[in-house]
Amino acid sequence: MAFGPTTPILRIFDEAKAREFYVGFLGFTVDWEHRFADNAPIYMQVSKAGCVLHLSEHYGDCSPGAAVRIDAPELDAFQRELADKQYKYAKPGPPQNTEWGTRELAIRDPFGNRLIFSTRADSSR
């Protein structure tokens, strides 16, 4: 049996704030978006360098406060890129080594979801 790629769905509550964080700060691109009507909640896909996330304002799609681990082989460069942006709501420090052999950079989005950018500890200094 084979499986395809996994696409996490993250709950959002404010489209403008989600765009500011995911597109403006993290550098994702909006691939597509959908609404059932003009005044309906948004459901959209964002992506960056092979990472695909779905963001949903729809009640019941998912719960806020999720954690997603994202493979980030160039973690140090990504952290520097984020720090240089001087984003008002997140100031990510250097990646931290873990006991299980990874280096990680955890950032919370404006809706309480935790994005854990991770690489092997021996792969990216």
Secondary structure, 3 states (H helix, E strand, C coil): CCCCCCCCEEECCCHHHHHHHHHHHCCCEEEEEECCCCCCCCEEEEEECCEEEEEECCCCCCCCCCEEEEECCCHHHHHHHHHHCCCCCCCCCCCEECCCCEEEEEEECCCCCEEEEEEECCCCC
